[in-house]
Amino acid sequence: MVELKPIGFYKLFNRDASILNKNYLEIDDDIVKIFFNDLYTHDSIEEELKYLNNSLKDLYKSQKNTHLFIEDILHKIEYVYYFEVTVEKLIEEFGWSRSTMERQFKKTIGFTPKNFIFISKFCKTVLSYIEDECTFKAI
């Protein structure tokens, strides 16, 4: 049994996780035959985990989903742009429409991209003041 986050479910099966309705969903027999047919046939746990990891990678690659995902955008916002980026720049870079990006952000994160960037910058600023042991008045 494997439990996936919604983004992982989407990446592997190219389907929205909302179809699960808090229930489990069995993997289609065709997917099992193609990607997991040799599961539980290895001599060691290490070999089994390596097989499972490779099978999941192959399943992911088979989806041929060309969209970059929210976690990729989050990584770029934080580690490339250091929260100094506009939504327009992200839309241009990732090739999504504004409505698609906002909808996916809202569904996954709970905020629009603009609000996420603003709140993250604010939190980063507050944390840096706290780490520098500034007083509340200085903050």
ZIUR-V47655 format. One record per residue. RES is the residue in three letters. SS is DSSP state (helix for helix, strand for strand, loop for the rest). OMEGA is omega in degrees with one decimal (NA if undefined). Layout:
RES|SS|OMEGA / RES|SS|OMEGA
This chain:
MET|loop|179.4 / VAL|loop|176.0 / GLU|loop|-177.0 / LEU|loop|168.9 / LYS|loop|-179.5 / PRO|helix|-179.4 / ILE|helix|177.2 / GLY|helix|177.0 / PHE|helix|179.5 / TYR|helix|-179.3 / LYS|helix|-176.9 / LEU|helix|-171.7 / PHE|helix|179.3 / ASN|loop|179.6 / ARG|loop|179.5 / ASP|loop|-177.5 / ALA|helix|-179.5 / SER|helix|178.1 / ILE|helix|-177.5 / LEU|helix|-179.3 / ASN|loop|178.6 / LYS|loop|176.0 / ASN|loop|176.8 / TYR|loop|-180.0 / LEU|loop|178.4 / GLU|loop|178.5 / ILE|loop|179.1 / ASP|loop|-179.2 / ASP|helix|179.9 / ASP|helix|179.1 / ILE|helix|178.3 / VAL|helix|-178.8 / LYS|helix|-176.9 / ILE|helix|-169.7 / PHE|helix|-173.6 / PHE|loop|-175.5 / ASN|loop|-178.0 / ASP|loop|179.1 / LEU|loop|180.0 / TYR|loop|178.5 / THR|loop|-175.6 / HIS|loop|-174.4 / ASP|loop|-177.8 / SER|loop|178.0 / ILE|helix|179.6 / GLU|helix|178.4 / GLU|helix|179.7 / GLU|helix|179.3 / LEU|helix|177.2 / LYS|helix|177.5 / TYR|helix|-179.3 / LEU|helix|178.7 / ASN|helix|178.6 / ASN|helix|178.9 / SER|helix|178.0 / LEU|helix|176.3 / LYS|helix|178.8 / ASP|helix|177.9 / LEU|helix|178.2 / TYR|helix|-179.6 / LYS|helix|-177.4 / SER|helix|-178.7 / GLN|loop|179.1 / LYS|loop|179.1 / ASN|loop|-174.3 / THR|loop|179.8 / HIS|loop|169.3 / LEU|loop|-171.9 / PHE|loop|-177.1 / ILE|helix|-178.9 / GLU|helix|175.7 / ASP|helix|178.0 / ILE|helix|178.3 / LEU|helix|179.3 / HIS|helix|-179.3 / LYS|helix|179.5 / ILE|helix|-174.3 / GLU|helix|-169.2 / TYR|helix|178.2 / VAL|helix|-177.6 / TYR|loop|-179.1 / TYR|loop|177.3 / PHE|loop|178.8 / GLU|loop|-178.3 / VAL|loop|177.3 / THR|loop|176.8 / VAL|helix|179.3 / GLU|helix|178.2 / LYS|helix|179.0 / LEU|helix|179.1 / ILE|helix|179.0 / GLU|helix|-176.1 / GLU|helix|-174.6 / PHE|helix|174.7 / GLY|loop|176.9 / TRP|loop|170.7 / SER|loop|179.6 / ARG|helix|-176.8 / SER|helix|178.5 / THR|helix|-178.9 / MET|helix|179.8 / GLU|helix|-179.7 / ARG|helix|-179.7 / GLN|helix|176.5 / PHE|helix|-177.4 / LYS|helix|-178.7 / LYS|helix|-174.2 / THR|helix|-172.4 / ILE|loop|-176.9 / GLY|loop|178.8 / PHE|loop|169.4 / THR|loop|179.1 / PRO|helix|-179.8 / LYS|helix|178.4 / ASN|helix|178.4 / PHE|helix|-179.2 / ILE|helix|-179.3 / PHE|helix|-178.5 / ILE|helix|179.6 / SER|helix|177.4 / LYS|helix|179.5 / PHE|helix|-179.8 / CYS|helix|178.9 / LYS|helix|178.7 / THR|helix|179.7 / VAL|helix|179.8 / LEU|helix|179.2 / SER|helix|175.6 / TYR|helix|179.5 / ILE|helix|179.7 / GLU|helix|178.0 / ASP|loop|178.5 / GLU|loop|175.1 / CYS|loop|177.0 / THR|loop|178.9 / PHE|loop|179.7 / LYS|loop|179.6 / ALA|loop|179.0 / ILE|loop|NA
